Structure formats: structure tokens, C-alpha cells
Amino acid sequence: RTPNADAATRRYVEAARRHGVDPVHMSIAFVRAQPFVTCALIGATTADQLAHALAGLDVTLPPDLLAEMEEIQALVGYEEYFDIERRFVKPETFVPPQRRNP
């Protein structure tokens, strides 16, 4: 957990609500929109939680919400992303690793 995690979470939830998007759905939609993500992992302990999370699969985030999310990210210091080898890379420089033949 980073020092800015709580502040970032509050800001993301506020942004989602301002745009009329459920925060859970916003996070799932954001993860699925990233070009380097092959799947979104969710955690649910009840059938209701699972159904709620799965409803996020149908959400497409509006450009103005995505822009606000990027602003929040810059404010709280999460500008970089991890690549598969846990190195930080900017999204525009990310190159997926090549598959190795066994």
C-alpha cells in the first residue's frame, strides 16, 4: 500500500459517482480497456458480489471520465504502469513480451 492509496481511492470513487458510474464497474472497465491486460481479476465472496462485478463487463467509460482518471493518477503519483517483468513503463512505450517456444 502506498501513502497515496487512500487519497486516490477517494478521488476515483468521487469521480465515478459524478459521472453516474458504479466505482466497481469503473475499475473493471478501466482495467479491461488497457491494451496490455489480457483479463481482469475480481474477488467476490457472495453470488451478489459476483453478479455486481460481472455487470461491469458491459461498461464503457466516457472520455471525460477517462481524462479525469488520468488527472487523478497524475496527482497521486501513479503515472507508471508495470510490465510483465515488474518494471515500470509508460503506457505508450509498453511492448508485450514475445512468447517463447518450449
C-alpha positions in Angstrom: 0.0 0.0 0.0 1.4 3.4 -1.0 1.0 6.6 1.0 -1.4 8.0 -1.6 -3.7 4.9 -1.9 -6.5 6.3 0.3 -6.5 9.7 -1.4 -6.5 8.0 -4.8 -9.4 5.7 -3.8 -11.5 8.6 -2.5 -10.9 10.6 -5.7 -11.7 7.7 -8.0 -14.9 6.9 -6.2 -16.0 10.6 -6.3 -15.2 10.8 -10.0 -17.2 7.6 -10.7 -20.2 8.9 -8.8 -20.0 12.3 -10.5 -20.2 10.5 -13.8 -23.0 8.2 -12.7 -20.8 5.1 -12.9 -20.5 2.5 -10.2 -16.9 2.6 -8.8 -16.6 -1.2 -9.1 -17.8 -1.1 -12.7 -15.4 1.8 -13.4 -12.4 -0.1 -12.2 -13.3 -3.2 -14.1 -13.9 -1.2 -17.3 -10.7 0.7 -16.9 -8.6 -2.4 -16.4 -10.2 -4.1 -19.4 -9.5 -1.1 -21.6 -5.8 -1.3 -21.1 -4.0 -2.8 -24.2 -1.6 -4.8 -22.1 -4.3 -6.5 -20.0 -5.5 -10.0 -21.0 -8.0 -10.4 -18.2 -9.5 -8.6 -15.2 -9.4 -10.5 -11.9 -12.2 -9.9 -9.5 -12.8 -11.1 -6.0 -16.2 -12.0 -4.7 -17.3 -13.9 -1.6 -21.1 -13.9 -2.4 -23.2 -14.5 -5.5 -24.5 -10.9 -5.3 -20.9 -9.5 -5.3 -20.1 -11.7 -8.3 -23.2 -10.5 -10.2 -22.4 -6.9 -9.3 -18.8 -7.2 -10.5 -19.8 -9.0 -13.7 -22.2 -6.2 -14.6 -19.1 -4.1 -15.1 -18.1 -6.1 -18.1 -20.7 -4.2 -20.1 -19.5 -0.7 -19.1 -17.6 1.6 -21.4 -16.1 4.6 -19.8 -16.8 8.0 -21.3 -13.8 10.0 -22.5 -14.3 12.8 -19.9 -14.2 10.2 -17.1 -11.1 8.6 -18.5 -9.5 12.1 -18.6 -10.4 12.7 -15.0 -9.0 9.4 -14.0 -5.7 10.3 -15.7 -5.7 13.6 -13.8 -6.2 11.8 -10.5 -3.4 9.4 -11.4 -1.0 12.2 -12.1 -2.0 14.0 -8.8 -1.4 10.9 -6.6 1.7 9.7 -8.3 0.7 6.6 -10.2 1.9 7.7 -13.6 3.8 4.5 -14.4 2.5 1.0 -15.1 4.2 -2.3 -14.5 5.2 -4.5 -17.4 5.1 -8.3 -17.1 8.6 -8.4 -15.5 7.5 -5.9 -12.9 9.4 -3.0 -14.4 7.8 0.4 -14.7 6.9 1.6 -18.2 4.8 4.4 -19.6 1.7 3.1 -21.4 2.9 4.5 -24.8 6.2 2.6 -24.6 4.8 -0.7 -23.4 5.7 -3.6 -25.7 4.2 -7.0 -24.8 6.8 -9.7 -24.2 7.3 -12.2 -27.0 6.2 -15.8 -26.4 8.9 -18.3 -26.0 8.7 -21.6 -27.7 9.2 -24.5 -25.3 
